Amino acid sequence: MALDIRRFIQRFVEEAADHLPRLRAGVSALEQGEADKEHINELFRSAHTLKGSSRMLKLAPITAVAHSTEELLSAFRDGSQTPTPGTIGLLYEAIDALADLVSQLAQGATPDALPDADPALCQALEAAASGERADDTVSEPTTPISEPPIERDDAPAAKAASSTLTLSDTVRVRMDRLDDVIRLMGEVLSGHHHLHTLVEQAQGLEKALPEEHRGALHAFNRELKDSVLGHDALMSDLHERALQMRMLPLGVVFDPLAQMARELAQSLGKRVDCRVQGSEIELDRQLIDRLSDPLIHLLRNALDHGLETPAERQAAGKPPRGQLTIEAWQDGNWVIVEMRDDGAGIHLEAIRQKALAKQLLSEEQLTALSDQETLELIFLPGFSTKAMITDFSGRGVGMDVVKRTMMDELSGDLQLASEPGKGTRFTLRLPLSLAMMRVLLVKAGHVTLGVTAPHVAELVECSPEQFIDAAGQPALILRNEFVPVVPLAELLGLPVTATLPSPVLLLVVHQRQQKLALIVDTLVDERDMVIKPLPEHLRYLPLVSGMISQGRNALVSLLHVPALLERAKRHTQPSLRSAEPTDQPHRVLVVDDSLNTREIEKDVLEAWGYQVTLAENGRDGLNKALAETFDAVLTDVEMPVMDGFALTARLRENDLYRHKPIIIITSREKEADRQRGMEVGADAYIVKGSFDQNNLVETLKALLG
């Protein structure tokens, strides 16, 4: 798909009209000796933004001047150079040159019609960045511009038109002003919700009064309630319309990516067709701005590591031209962005070797990982050993930063799937906006806390007697999987009650495959709420991702679920049992499609001295069982690809496992299922609902003799 440059030229002109005055004011501050480090950072970011945006739109002269300007500002920023009258003059010249080029665009010039960048100016800027004298190139700074100039025509036709002036149907608004409007709307919405509390309090007061005094108050309460309810829809609509003003189509990111894909593929000696779908889907500008860098890195990753050269593709029986698809679609209040290629895929053995070489994991740890867990090692910091391609932005990000940006900054999710020889798929899941989200408010340790609805799997009430002991850690069986249970107050270091109430209220949170059941006191509220970012001095708090207004001058912390899950994992790490372990560690294969269940069974068995390997479904389990020899196999029944009954039957057909212990652990309680398990060759059948770790270990000991 060809890139329609014209769609984005006007947006670039408007963007430049914001950055050029900032650059000029910043250079003026440098000239007066008033600029601090953050001032220089802002100057650098403006130049960098102009460079990146112009490069995507093939505005080569602007890119060249902005790049050279960025080089000099980078030298100021890292302290290798300090501003002098000569370098200040050069920066003024560069800003004038940029302003002139942007002015020509504003007057209708096409990218091809722009004059070339002044090579002497670019060379002087870069020479100054490397320490050469720039004092001989000083020019008088021109008058600052705040907007791209508007062409004025003194022709008679223009004079005649002056009596019937036609204004544009759009008006430019600075982003920070629009952000302020949305923030204030959020404050008004939160304050309006507090009125509902006051209505309830007034109704309670009315009921407490003697009957003879209720008349006037009843009429007032009814009018107040009607007024508050009448404004509900109006307030919500007003806030929604304010948010819509900040929405942009994904095309502003997607279409330049398609152009970049073709250019980068060509520089790598590869050929690619890049297809873009769903460009019309809209996201909040806050998300659009932060989404660009992760998508650029995923694109580079696909072209550099994924797609093969034409010769390699033909040798593998593929068309010489690779296929890269960037697609988006809306799923309720979420937007799904998928980037997939038909390249070589990610080879698991190569990942294992790289992880070993970089000492990220031991051989034993690698053996215990499922194929999907092995695949996701690419998200570890420092995993990649290949140098970043920096031809386009010069300052790339790693896969670990892509994942952290998605999960931490965008409140989204990132999933990876790959098949050797067939290609790789990255799936990004994003909220439509970060300004307002569905939030559950709960109370734990007498403190009210919030959790965003996307991270909430369910709310469960149960008796403490339903908890099972799994390697010293309480767990609950929910739909065929073990879910660890932790009091939220204990996890956060808040006061914890000595005894659990009955029933216990559990808030089950999740991040992809990982789940955790948090014991909470009560559910306070559930509704769409305005998310406030943490102030600068509180951003070091790892477990808090934002704040929510509740009532007048009351703020509630919004829990950061990914960090909470990490803390829970460390909190619940079991210690080794004092019981006597086996003399020679027996090797046990645990097969279950639930990550929680696999990990809990692994913890139980390792606490008793067994060496455990994990598999995520029957097919994965069969492959691992045939590749290595295990002393026993524990398997679930309900799994994708191949279930536990089929796995047991296949293992019994193999001489290696004809007489090895196979234990089925499942939530199926029917006698018919138990009978079928015995028929396919299982030695034991343990129902998860009556799971007891001592029973499991004793059964395993007895079967292993």
Secondary structure, DSSP 8 states (H G I E B T S, - for coil): ----THHHHHHHHHHHHHHHHHHHHHHHHHHTT---HHHHHHHHHHHHHHHHHHHHTT-HHHHHHHHHHHHHHHHHHHTSS---HHHHHHHHHHHHHHHHHHHHHHTT--GGGS----HHHHHHHHHHHTT---GGG--------SS-------SHHHHHHGGG----S-----HHHHHHHHHHHHHHHHHHHHHHHHHHHHHHHHHHS-GGGHHHHHHHHHHHHHHHHHHHHHHHHHHHHHHHTTEEETHHHHHHHHHHHHHHHHHTT--EEEEEE-TT-EEEHHHHHHHHHHHHHHHHHIIIIIS--HHHHHHTTS-SSEEEEEEEEEETTEEEEEEEE-S----HHHHHHHHHHTTSS-HHHHHHS-HHHHHGGGGSTT---S----SSSS----HHHHHHIIIIISS-EEEEEEETTTEEEEEEEEES-SSEEEEEEEEETTEEEEEEGGGEEEEEEE-GGG-EEETTEEEEEETTEEEEEEEHHHHHT----SS--SSEEEEEEEETTEEEEEEESEEEEEEEEEEE---GGGTT-TTEEEEEE-STT-EEEEE-HHHHHHHHHHHT-----SS---SS--EEEEE-S-HHHHHHHHHHHHHTT-EEEEESSHHHHHHHHHHS--SEEEE-SS-SSS-HHHHHHHHHTSGGGSSS-EEEEES---HHHHHHHHHHT-SEEEEGGG--HHHHHHHHHHHH-
